[in-house]
Amino acid sequence: GQLRYYALATHAEHHFRTVDLKNEAKVVFRWYDTFSTRRFVDQPDWAFERASVLFNVAGALSYLATSQERGDPEQIKLACRYFQEASGVINELRKIASSASWLSFTPDMTDDFLEAL
């Protein structure tokens, strides 16, 4: 589901790159901070939405990794694979966030935090 939505957001970003999302289309994407849901950021940017989706995908992959049975060697291998995939997703998220022109971030979307993950 989430990766499909990511693909759709990427497609929409390409096709609507000349549309002013905030003023023309009246579209903003909201991200709530992972640690404090009272803190959020709204951005009229498809890249921001894609970054938000990737953050959630990395979280889901990490959860799957921690859910594996640690007494089974095959499950440990699967957990390692999930953690590696989550790491790759976070690296892609960092690329998006570092090249973005967003003026504000929640603490969990800063480069320092993403690097620590």
Secondary structure by P-SEA (a helix, b strand, c coil): caaaaaaaaaaaaaaaccccccccccbbbbbccccccccccccccaaaaaaaaaaaaaaaaaaaaaacccccaaaaaaaaaaaaaaaaaaaaaaaaaaacccccccccccaaaaaac
